[in-house]
Amino acid sequence: MVQKSNVVTPEMNTQYVDLEELIQEVVRASNRGVSAARNVSGEPNWSFGQSLFFSSTVVTTIGYGHVTPLSKGGKVFCIVYAMLGIPLTLILLTALVERLMVPATSLLQFLNSRLGHLYQPFNIRLLHLFLIAVIL
């Protein structure tokens, strides 16, 4: 029969110290948003789609809150990204709407010239709205 020894050898003490350091490193990584359970394969934590979703919710100010930066550096980067990205997104959307207004206005003028004598302006605008919705 083998008896258990209650004596802690220096080798065992070194193993406990190494284990404690490993646990502390895992906790620090977890606080930075790195999952120890899902990060064993070396794959990134976010796919391209997830990162695109996060960045688009930040710059469009939707901010669902599903994913948030955990580290201080990540939070600072996200703030700077939002401060630059939100105005640029607004400029992009403004330019896009201006470009789309030209053909939309031309279509409305065409409908008014062809159907103005047959239908009321409200009905022509409804047809215009329907056509724009179908086209887009």
N, C-alpha and C positions, 0 to 999 in steps of 0.2 A: 504494500500500500504506500502511495506517494503522499507525503505531507506537504501542505502549502507552507511556503516561507513568507513571513511578514517583513522580511528584510528588504529594504529598497536599495538596490545596487546603483552605482553611478550611471550605468548604462540605461537603467530604467528611468532615472531622473532626467537624463538627457532626452529620452523619448517623450517624457511628459512635457518637457519644455518645448520640444519641437511640435508636439501636438497642440499645445497652447498657442504657439506662434501661428500655426496653420489656422486654427479656429479664429484668431484675431484677424488674420488676413482675409478669411472668408467673410467675416462680419463687415470689414471695411469695404470689400468688393460689393457686398450686398447693399451697403449704404450708398454706393455709387451707382447702383442700378444693374449690377452684373449678377445674374443668377448662377449660383454655383452648380445647381442641379442641371441646368440646361446648357451650360457652357463647357461641357466636357469634350465636345467634339471639335471645338475651335471655331464653330460657326458664329457669325455675329448674332447679337441679341435681337436685332430688328431686321426684317426683310426690307427690300426696296419699297414695297407697297406700304408697309407700316411706317417707314420714315417719311414717305411722300404724304401719307395721311396726316401724320403729326405736323409736318411743316406747313401743309395747306390749312390745317385748323388754326395754326398760330397766325399766319399772315392774313387769313380772312376773318380773324377775331371770333371764330366760332368757339374754339376751346372747349371741347367736350369734357376734358379732364380725365379721360381713360388712362392716358400716359402723360406723366409729368417728369421733368428732370429732377433727379434726386441730389446730385452733387451741387456744391456752390458754383463750381465752374460751369456746369451744365445750365444752371439757372441764369447765370450772368450771360452766357452765350445766347440763351433763349430770349432774354430781354433785348439784347443788342440786335438779334435776328428779327425780332418783332418790330423794333423801332425803325429798322431799315426796310423790312419786308412789307409792313402794312401800307406805308405811303406808296411804295413801288407797285403794290398790287392794286391800289386805288387808281393810280395813273394808268396801269395796264387796262383795267376794266373800263375806265373812261375812254381811252383810245379805241377800245374794241366797240363800245357802244356808238361812238361817233362814226366809226367806219360802217357799222350796220345800219345806222340811220339813213344813210344816203340811198341804198337800194330800197329800204322800207318806205321812205318818203316818195320815191319814184313810183313804187307800186301803188301807193295810195292815190297819187295824182293820176296814174293810168286808170285805176278803177273809177275815180271820179269823172274822168273824161269820157269813159265808155259807158258807165252805168248811172251817171249823175242825173240824167233826165228820166230814168226809170224808177229809181229807188231813192228813199230818203237818205241823208248823209249818215244817220245813225246805223242804218242797215249796211251801208257801204263800209263803214268802219268795223262793224262786226265781221263782215266778210274778210276785210283786210287782216284783222286780228286772227281769224281762223287760218288764213293762208300763211301768215307769218309763223303761227304755231306749228303748222304742218311742215313748213320748210325747215324750221329749226329742230 
